[in-house]
């Protein structure tokens, strides 16, 4: 009987997780374009649904027994959901850089709650995703709500879709001429590749990494420079 009860509880938790992820997925599909532009004004009207998803995240206990993909999907969704919530709480605004609270920026305000623990966005990105669940592609998964960011995917990440989704987002980002200008001998690329160069060069040079996704074959001795980052809100 005890085993049966445990099974029922586990089934309920899996069902609840799926249902809540579907809610976030539907919100993203409704309010985020295929190019990653967010209609925050319309999103604001659905803020209560986002709040329900965030309430679910607050009560969820991510476990080390989860697969790496499941953990990665969970924490990227946490990062993006709370970033959207932060924008909606301060909307209208021109840039996420305008958000300040007691001397803290959007990334250093302790407001992200998961499993009765409060985090900052910086902690999730740098300590959990970059360090514990290392994957250079998390830089196209998490979104900083700015025009020069890799586009915000209009799907919620899951254990099943995250691998293909991150590959697709990285391919789209590297080949997006508004964010990276690539040619055989000269490249002007996003500052993301400078800020987090150590992530992209673990297994080769930066150009090696770019060539994994680039439709333009870049020479290994190509001249590299970095574009200016546009922090304006990624909104309509």
C-alpha positions, -999 to 999 in steps of 0.1 A, spaced: 0 0 0 29 23 9 45 18 -25 12 25 -42 9 58 -24 45 68 -34 37 60 -70 5 82 -68 25 111 -54 53 107 -80 27 105 -108 10 137 -95 43 156 -93 52 146 -129 17 156 -141 18 189 -123 53 197 -137 41 190 -172 9 210 -167 28 240 -154 54 239 -181 26 238 -207 13 271 -191 46 288 -195 50 274 -230 16 288 -240 24 322 -225 57 324 -245 40 313 -277 13 339 -273 35 369 -264 69 362 -280 74 363 -318 94 339 -337 122 365 -338 122 368 -300 104 401 -298 82 403 -267 48 420 -265 51 430 -228 19 450 -230 -2 420 -238 19 398 -215 10 421 -187 -27 410 -192 -17 374 -186 6 382 -156 -16 362 -132 -9 331 -153 28 338 -151 24 342 -114 9 308 -111 39 293 -129 63 312 -107 44 299 -76 50 264 -89 87 271 -93 89 284 -57 76 251 -44 97 229 -67 127 210 -53 152 204 -82 171 172 -74 206 160 -83 190 128 -94 174 146 -123 192 143 -156 215 171 -166 190 181 -194 161 182 -169 181 204 -145 193 227 -173 157 231 -187 144 238 -152 169 265 -143 168 282 -177 130 284 -174 134 298 -139 158 325 -152 136 335 -181 103 334 -162 116 356 -134 133 380 -159 99 385 -176 82 390 -143 108 416 -133 102 435 -166 64 433 -162 67 447 -126 87 477 -139 69 481 -173 69 504 -192 107 509 -193 133 514 -220 159 489 -208 165 463 -181 195 485 -171 169 510 -157 159 486 -130 176 493 -97 166 484 -62 185 493 -31 217 498 -52 213 464 -69 208 458 -106 183 434 -122 209 406 -120 219 411 -83 185 417 -67 177 386 -45 141 379 -57 142 345 -75 126 319 -52 130 282 -57 125 255 -31 123 280 -2 157 295 -12 161 330 -27 186 335 -55 197 363 -78 197 359 -116 235 362 -115 237 332 -91 215 311 -114 235 319 -145 270 319 -132 270 294 -103 243 269 -114 241 270 -152 277 280 -161 295 262 -133 274 232 -122 256 224 -155 283 238 -178 272 242 -214 282 272 -236 247 271 -252 231 283 -220 240 318 -233 213 314 -260 189 299 -235 188 325 -208 176 359 -219 184 394 -206 154 411 -222 176 432 -245 178 437 -283 213 424 -286 205 392 -266 202 360 -285 165 358 -292 141 346 -265 128 313 -276 90 312 -276 89 277 -260 94 265 -225 124 241 -222 119 205 -212 141 175 -206 130 163 -240 134 194 -262 163 213 -246 191 196 -266 176 204 -300 163 238 -289 197 250 -277 213 238 -310 186 256 -330 190 288 -310 228 289 -312 226 283 -350 201 311 -353 221 335 -331 255 329 -348 240 333 -383 219 364 -374 236 393 -392 221 418 -368 240 402 -340 271 387 -357 286 398 -390 306 369 -404 329 367 -434 358 345 -444 386 367 -431 368 393 -408 342 389 -382 323 414 -360 306 394 -333 285 398 -302 303 409 -270 288 377 -254 317 358 -271 341 382 -254 324 383 -220 322 345 -218 351 336 -240 363 309 -215 330 291 -220 333 290 -258 370 280 -258 370 250 -235 375 226 -265 392 248 -291 394 284 -303 365 308 -305 366 305 -343 364 267 -339 333 271 -319 317 296 -343 325 273 -373 304 246 -357 273 266 -364 283 293 -390 270 290 -425 301 310 -435 334 291 -431 356 314 -411 394 313 -414 412 304 -382 433 336 -385 403 358 -393 403 393 -377 380 395 -348 362 425 -334 331 430 -312 299 449 -319 283 473 -295 257 458 -273 222 472 -276 205 471 -241 172 485 -253 142 464 -243 134 434 -266 99 447 -271 76 457 -299 
